Amino acid sequence: MQLLVELVQTYGLGLAFAAVLIEQIGLPIPSYPILLVTAALSAQGNFRLAQVVAVAVTACLFADFSWYWLGVRFGGRLLGLMCRISLSPDSCVQQSTTIYERWGAPALTVAKFVPGFGTVATAMAGIVRLGAFEFAVFDLIGALLWSGLAVALGWTFRTAIDDVLQVLESAGRFGLAMIATGLGLYVLVKLVQRTRSARAPKLPRISASELYAMIQEDRAPLLIDVRAQASRRLGVIPGSRWLDPTSPQEALRALPRAEEVVVYCACPNDAGAVTIARRLLQAGFPRARALQGGIDAWIASGLPLQPASMSSPPAIGTAPLHALA
């Protein structure tokens, strides 16, 4: 662990900038220990606290604006890709978008404190077309809070940090082995969960072209949109109604009875739509399918969308329509 101190002493603020940038890009490399040590060493006159904060904030803004513009450019496809390569792809999109839309732009002020949410939140801001100025204001506040806390902790506990490093150093290989084992077990559990999800019985899908043909032939099924409300602002499939994916089973039973139901989302492997479709089958609907590829497949096929405010009434037990538009 003494190596960490030596690295900070040698490379200084450049190392802090690189560590924060790499973490905010999305790689699982924690930068907080480096910020803590850098702030602690500022007591020796190596750096000024304001310099440490400025470097960390600059790195945050650089990474965050990159994700923001990628979100503007690629929309929901970017979020799907980010979550597809995560260890928990089936829950990544739904959890992240739910947190963002519950708080809106102010979520950016605390996003960096929520594991796995910081990068997704900045991309979501671009996807929902949050204004660049508004994004900059809230993201700057979040970067200052996140960086400032690390620097404040490093300065306050500057004497204790040396003691902690010495304890870790004395643990030697045993301590490193314990840390590596814990990380390995976490990754293993996530991989097992992912494998089980992939092996679960497949629910029948319907393609975008098949669904469009049914609509054109006046055989439209009951269309259920389970995307996050923020995503609906980009448009919905004509005739669809929104359903909160966390709705109780009673809300699903209260839906208009239909021989066929098609559920769609904007998530990897159609995970959210598949979950609701299975619950609909349990609620007594004779046939429920997920739209293969979700809203992205519909858009990629060049099929029409309509504003959320023109869609069917929301499902019973969900938010009023004016809250979704």
C-alpha positions as CSV (number, residue, x, y, z in Angstrom):
1,M,0.0,0.0,0.0
2,Q,3.0,2.3,0.4
3,L,3.2,2.1,-3.4
4,L,0.0,4.1,-3.6
5,V,1.6,6.9,-1.6
6,E,4.7,6.8,-3.7
7,L,2.7,7.0,-6.9
8,V,0.8,10.0,-5.7
9,Q,4.1,11.7,-4.5
10,T,5.7,11.0,-7.9
11,Y,2.8,11.7,-10.3
12,G,0.8,14.1,-8.2
13,L,-2.3,15.7,-9.6
14,G,-1.8,14.0,-13.0
15,L,-2.5,10.6,-11.3
16,A,-5.6,12.0,-9.5
17,F,-6.9,13.3,-12.8
18,A,-6.3,10.0,-14.6
19,A,-7.9,7.9,-11.9
20,V,-11.0,10.0,-11.7
21,L,-11.4,10.2,-15.4
22,I,-11.0,6.4,-15.8
23,E,-13.6,5.7,-13.0
24,Q,-16.1,8.3,-14.4
25,I,-15.8,6.7,-17.9
26,G,-17.2,3.6,-16.3
27,L,-14.2,1.3,-15.6
28,P,-14.3,-0.4,-12.2
29,I,-11.2,1.4,-10.8
30,P,-11.9,3.3,-7.6
31,S,-10.4,6.8,-7.6
32,Y,-11.4,7.7,-4.0
33,P,-8.4,6.2,-2.3
34,I,-6.1,8.2,-4.6
35,L,-8.1,11.4,-3.9
36,L,-7.9,10.7,-0.2
37,V,-4.1,10.2,-0.3
38,T,-3.6,13.2,-2.5
39,A,-5.6,15.4,-0.1
40,A,-3.7,14.0,2.9
41,L,-0.4,14.7,1.2
42,S,-1.5,18.3,0.6
43,A,-0.7,18.9,4.3
44,Q,2.9,18.4,3.5
45,G,2.8,21.1,1.0
46,N,2.8,18.8,-2.0
47,F,-0.5,20.2,-3.4
48,R,-3.2,22.7,-2.5
49,L,-6.6,21.4,-1.6
50,A,-8.2,23.7,-4.2
51,Q,-6.0,22.2,-6.9
52,V,-7.0,18.6,-5.9
53,V,-10.7,19.6,-6.1
54,A,-10.2,21.4,-9.4
55,V,-8.4,18.5,-11.0
56,A,-11.1,16.0,-9.9
57,V,-14.0,18.2,-11.0
58,T,-12.4,18.7,-14.4
59,A,-12.0,15.0,-14.9
60,C,-15.6,14.4,-13.9
61,L,-16.9,17.0,-16.3
62,F,-14.8,15.7,-19.1
63,A,-16.1,12.2,-18.7
64,D,-19.7,13.2,-18.0
65,F,-20.0,15.5,-21.0
66,S,-18.7,12.7,-23.2
67,W,-21.5,10.4,-22.0
68,Y,-24.0,13.2,-22.2
69,W,-23.3,13.9,-25.9
70,L,-23.2,10.2,-26.7
71,G,-26.6,10.0,-25.1
72,V,-27.8,12.8,-27.3
73,R,-26.3,11.2,-30.4
74,F,-27.3,7.5,-29.9
75,G,-30.4,7.7,-27.6
76,G,-31.7,4.6,-25.9
77,R,-29.3,2.4,-27.9
78,L,-26.4,3.7,-25.8
79,L,-28.1,2.9,-22.5
80,G,-28.9,-0.6,-23.8
81,L,-25.3,-1.2,-24.7
82,M,-24.0,0.1,-21.3
83,C,-26.3,-2.2,-19.5
84,R,-25.8,-5.2,-21.8
85,I,-22.1,-5.4,-20.8
86,S,-22.8,-5.0,-17.1
87,L,-23.0,-7.9,-14.7
88,S,-26.7,-7.3,-14.1
89,P,-28.1,-6.5,-17.5
90,D,-31.7,-7.4,-16.8
91,S,-32.1,-4.8,-14.0
92,C,-29.6,-2.2,-15.1
93,V,-31.8,-0.1,-17.4
94,Q,-35.0,-0.3,-15.3
95,Q,-33.2,0.6,-12.0
96,S,-31.1,3.4,-13.5
97,T,-33.9,5.1,-15.4
98,T,-36.3,4.8,-12.5
99,I,-33.8,6.6,-10.2
100,Y,-33.2,9.3,-12.8
101,E,-36.8,10.0,-13.7
102,R,-37.9,10.0,-10.0
103,W,-35.6,12.9,-9.3
104,G,-35.0,14.3,-12.8
105,A,-31.9,16.5,-13.4
106,P,-31.2,17.0,-9.7
107,A,-30.3,13.3,-9.6
108,L,-27.0,14.3,-11.2
109,T,-26.0,16.0,-7.9
110,V,-25.9,12.6,-6.1
111,A,-25.4,10.2,-8.9
112,K,-21.8,9.7,-8.2
113,F,-22.5,8.5,-4.7
114,V,-24.7,5.6,-6.0
115,P,-22.7,2.7,-7.3
116,G,-23.2,2.1,-11.0
117,F,-25.5,5.0,-11.5
118,G,-23.2,7.9,-12.1
119,T,-22.3,7.0,-15.7
120,V,-25.8,5.9,-16.6
121,A,-27.3,9.1,-15.2
122,T,-25.2,11.3,-17.4
123,A,-26.1,9.2,-20.5
124,M,-29.8,9.4,-19.5
125,A,-29.6,13.2,-19.3
126,G,-28.5,13.2,-23.0
127,I,-31.0,10.6,-24.0
128,V,-34.0,12.7,-22.7
129,R,-32.5,15.8,-24.2
130,L,-31.8,17.7,-21.0
131,G,-30.5,21.2,-21.9
132,A,-26.7,21.4,-22.0
133,F,-26.7,24.4,-19.6
134,E,-29.0,22.7,-17.1
135,F,-26.9,19.5,-17.3
136,A,-23.7,21.5,-16.7
137,V,-25.2,23.2,-13.6
138,F,-26.4,20.0,-11.9
139,D,-23.4,17.9,-13.0
140,L,-21.0,20.6,-11.7
141,I,-22.7,20.6,-8.3
142,G,-22.5,16.8,-8.2
143,A,-18.8,16.8,-9.2
144,L,-18.1,19.4,-6.5
145,L,-19.9,17.4,-3.8
146,W,-18.3,14.1,-4.7
147,S,-14.8,15.5,-5.1
148,G,-15.1,17.9,-2.2
149,L,-16.1,15.1,0.2
150,A,-13.1,13.0,-0.8
151,V,-10.7,15.9,-0.3
152,A,-12.3,16.9,2.9
153,L,-12.1,13.4,4.3
154,G,-8.5,13.1,3.2
155,W,-7.5,16.3,4.9
156,T,-9.5,15.7,8.1
157,F,-8.1,12.2,8.5
158,R,-4.6,12.8,7.1
159,T,-2.9,11.5,10.2
160,A,-5.1,8.4,10.4
161,I,-4.6,7.6,6.7
162,D,-1.0,6.8,7.4
163,D,-2.0,4.4,10.1
164,V,-4.6,2.7,7.9
165,L,-2.0,2.2,5.1
166,Q,0.5,0.8,7.6
167,V,-2.2,-1.8,8.8
168,L,-2.9,-2.8,5.2
169,E,0.8,-3.0,4.5
170,S,1.3,-5.3,7.5
171,A,-1.4,-7.6,6.3
172,G,0.7,-8.1,3.2
173,R,-0.3,-10.8,0.8
174,F,-3.0,-12.1,3.2
175,G,-4.8,-8.8,3.0
176,L,-4.6,-8.6,-0.7
177,A,-5.8,-12.2,-1.0
178,M,-8.8,-11.4,1.2
179,I,-9.7,-8.4,-1.0
180,A,-9.2,-10.4,-4.2
181,T,-11.3,-13.3,-2.9
182,G,-14.2,-11.0,-1.9
183,L,-14.2,-9.3,-5.3
184,G,-14.0,-12.7,-7.0
185,L,-17.0,-14.0,-5.1
186,Y,-19.1,-10.9,-6.0
187,V,-18.3,-11.3,-9.7
188,L,-19.0,-15.1,-9.5
189,V,-22.4,-14.6,-7.9
190,K,-23.4,-12.0,-10.6
191,L,-22.2,-14.3,-13.4
192,V,-24.3,-17.2,-12.0
193,Q,-27.3,-14.9,-11.8
194,R,-26.7,-13.8,-15.4
195,T,-26.4,-17.5,-16.5
196,R,-29.6,-18.5,-14.8
197,S,-31.4,-15.6,-16.4
198,A,-30.1,-16.6,-19.9
199,R,-31.3,-20.2,-19.3
200,A,-34.8,-19.3,-18.2
201,P,-37.6,-20.5,-20.4
202,K,-38.0,-18.2,-23.4
203,L,-41.2,-16.2,-23.8
204,P,-42.6,-16.0,-27.3
205,R,-41.7,-12.8,-29.1
206,I,-43.3,-10.8,-31.9
207,S,-41.3,-8.9,-34.4
208,A,-41.9,-5.2,-35.2
209,S,-43.1,-6.0,-38.7
210,E,-45.5,-8.6,-37.4
211,L,-46.9,-6.2,-34.9
212,Y,-47.3,-3.4,-37.4
213,A,-49.1,-5.8,-39.8
214,M,-51.6,-6.6,-37.0
215,I,-52.2,-2.9,-36.4
216,Q,-52.7,-2.3,-40.1
217,E,-55.2,-5.2,-40.3
218,D,-57.3,-3.9,-37.4
219,R,-56.1,-6.8,-35.3
220,A,-54.1,-4.6,-32.9
221,P,-53.3,-6.3,-29.6
222,L,-53.4,-4.6,-26.2
223,L,-50.1,-2.7,-26.4
224,I,-48.3,-2.1,-23.1
225,D,-45.3,0.2,-22.8
226,V,-43.2,-0.4,-19.7
227,R,-40.4,2.0,-20.4
228,A,-39.4,4.7,-18.0
229,Q,-41.5,7.8,-18.3
230,A,-38.5,9.9,-19.4
231,S,-38.0,7.5,-22.4
232,R,-41.6,7.9,-23.4
233,R,-41.0,11.6,-24.3
234,L,-39.2,10.3,-27.4
235,G,-42.4,8.8,-28.7
236,V,-44.6,5.7,-28.3
237,I,-46.0,3.0,-30.5
238,P,-49.5,4.2,-31.6
239,G,-52.2,2.9,-29.4
240,S,-50.1,1.8,-26.6
241,R,-50.7,2.5,-22.9
242,W,-48.2,2.9,-20.2
243,L,-47.8,0.5,-17.2
244,D,-45.6,1.1,-14.3
245,P,-43.5,-2.1,-14.2
246,T,-43.6,-2.1,-10.4
247,S,-47.4,-2.2,-10.4
248,P,-49.0,-4.9,-8.2
249,Q,-50.7,-7.9,-9.7
250,E,-54.1,-6.3,-9.1
251,A,-53.3,-3.5,-11.5
252,L,-52.5,-6.1,-14.2
253,R,-55.8,-7.9,-13.7
254,A,-57.6,-4.5,-14.0
255,L,-56.3,-4.0,-17.6
256,P,-58.9,-4.3,-20.4
257,R,-59.3,-8.0,-21.3
258,A,-57.7,-8.9,-24.6
259,E,-56.9,-12.2,-26.4
260,E,-53.4,-10.9,-27.1
261,V,-51.1,-8.5,-25.3
262,V,-47.8,-7.2,-26.6
263,V,-45.4,-5.6,-24.1
264,Y,-42.4,-3.5,-25.1
265,C,-39.5,-1.8,-23.4
266,A,-36.1,-0.4,-24.1
267,C,-33.9,-2.9,-22.3
268,P,-31.4,-5.6,-23.1
269,N,-32.9,-9.0,-23.9
270,D,-36.4,-7.3,-23.6
271,A,-36.0,-8.1,-19.9
272,G,-38.6,-5.7,-18.6
273,A,-41.2,-6.6,-21.2
274,V,-40.6,-10.3,-20.6
275,T,-41.2,-9.9,-16.9
276,I,-44.5,-8.1,-17.3
277,A,-45.6,-10.5,-20.1
278,R,-45.1,-13.4,-17.7
279,R,-47.0,-11.6,-15.0
280,L,-49.9,-11.0,-17.5
281,L,-50.1,-14.7,-18.2
282,Q,-50.3,-15.3,-14.5
283,A,-53.1,-12.7,-14.3
284,G,-55.2,-14.7,-16.7
285,F,-54.4,-13.2,-20.1
286,P,-54.4,-16.1,-22.7
287,R,-51.5,-14.8,-24.7
288,A,-48.8,-12.2,-23.8
289,R,-45.7,-11.6,-25.8
290,A,-42.7,-9.3,-25.8
291,L,-41.8,-7.1,-28.7
292,Q,-38.5,-8.5,-30.0
293,G,-35.9,-5.7,-29.8
294,G,-38.3,-3.4,-28.1
295,I,-38.8,0.2,-29.1
296,D,-35.4,0.3,-30.8
297,A,-36.4,-2.5,-33.2
298,W,-39.6,-0.6,-34.0
299,I,-37.7,2.6,-34.7
300,A,-35.0,0.8,-36.7
301,S,-37.7,-0.6,-38.9
302,G,-38.8,2.9,-39.8
303,L,-42.3,2.4,-38.2
304,P,-44.2,5.4,-36.9
305,L,-44.3,6.8,-33.4
306,Q,-46.7,9.2,-31.8
307,P,-46.3,11.6,-28.9
308,A,-46.9,10.1,-25.4
309,S,-49.8,12.6,-24.9
310,M,-51.7,11.0,-27.8
311,S,-51.4,7.4,-26.5
312,S,-54.2,5.4,-24.9
313,P,-55.1,6.1,-21.3
314,P,-52.6,4.8,-18.7
315,A,-53.2,1.4,-17.1
316,I,-55.3,1.3,-13.9
317,G,-53.2,2.0,-10.9
318,T,-50.5,4.0,-12.7
319,A,-49.7,7.7,-13.0
320,P,-52.1,10.0,-14.9
321,L,-51.4,10.6,-18.5
322,H,-50.5,14.2,-18.1
323,A,-47.6,13.2,-15.9
324,L,-46.2,11.1,-18.6
325,A,-46.2,13.6,-21.5
